């Protein structure tokens, strides 16, 4: 039983060492230089930025359309309520005038 746990410990230590070495190698590789960057400014400004702006505009248009739809529905409800109150007020006034 002790030999089995010793092998597990050795495997865990070796795995941890391997992960540490890979992380060190990745950090040592760095992120490019000024003369050879990983991502060029022209790629960011000509490809990524327009795509991000297009997506933002599409989302904004979708939200604006939803907001306009909700506003139209609210306006219709308010208009119907106002017309109902106006009819009640007109009936009240006509009833008062007819009584006199």
N, C-alpha and C positions, 0 to 999 in steps of 0.2 A: 504494500500500500504506500509506503514512503517513497519508493522508487517512482511510482506513478505520479505523485504530487510533485516530486523533484523535476520530472520531465515537463509537467505542466508549467512550473515556474520558469524553467529554462526556455520553453517555447514562448511564454509571455514576455520574458526579457528580450529575447531575440526579435520578436515582433515589434516591441517598443523601440528597440535600437534601429531596426530597419525603417520604421516610420520616422524616427528622428533624423536619420541620414537622408531620407527622401525629402523631408521638409527643408533641411539645410541645403540640399542641392537645388531645390526650387528657389529658395531665397538667394542663393549665390548666383543663379542664372540672371536675376535682375529683370528689369522691365524695359529693356531697350536703351538706346542712347539718343542723343539729340540728332545725330546724323542718320540713325536707323531706328526710328521709334516703332513700337509695336502697333500703334494706331496713328495714322497721319491726321493732321489737322484738316486737310482737304476731304478726307473720308468722313470726318465728323461733320464738317460744315456742308458738304454736298450730298451726303447720303443719310446720315443718322439724324441730323437736325431737321431736314424737311420731312422725314418720316414721322418723327416725334410730333412736329407741328401739325401734320395732316391728321394724325390720330387724335391729338388734342382738339382740333377743330371739329372732327367728326363727333367726338364725345360731347363737346359743347353744343353742337347743333342738336344732338339727340336730347340733351337736357333741356335746351331751349324749347324744342318741340313739345316735350312733356309738360313743361311749365306753361306754355301757351295753351295747350289743350286743357289743363286744369283750370287756368284762368278763364277760358271760354265757358267751361262747365259751371264754374262759380258765378260768372256774370249771368248766365242763363237762369240759374236758380234765384239769384237776387232780382233779376228782371221779373221773373214770374211772381215772386213774393211782393214786389213793388206794385205790379199790376193788380194783384189780389187786394192789397190794401187800398189802392186807388179806387177799385170798383166798390169796396165796402164804404169808403168815404163818400163816393158819388151817390150811392144808395141812401146813405145817412142824410146827405144834404137834400136830395130830392124828397125824401120822406119828411124832412122838416119844412120844406117849402110847400109841399102839398097840404100839410096839416094847417098851415096858416092861411 
